Amino acid sequence: MKEKNLVLFRLEGCPYCKRAEDALKKHGIKYRKIEVMPEKSKRETLIKVSGQDSVPVLVEVIGSKNQDDDILEWLEGQY
């Protein structure tokens, strides 16, 4: 059984991040937070994950004991 996890890249004090978090909470959606650095030049991980240096960014991570099966299932559903 695949398990979906949401990860929110956010910046403390960001009003757009707060709006995204409020919406997630309103819908009872569980997520993990990753704080990004205030300096855009120090957001290498965010850029690698999303291709952008601005926040918020919400990423869905799929993982289970059979991760390759989950990836193949996702690909079949997408393409």
Secondary structure by P-SEA (a helix, b strand, c coil): cbbbbbbbbcccccaaaaaaaaaaaaacccbbbbbbbcccccaaaaaaacccccccbbbbbbbcccaaaaaaaaaaacc
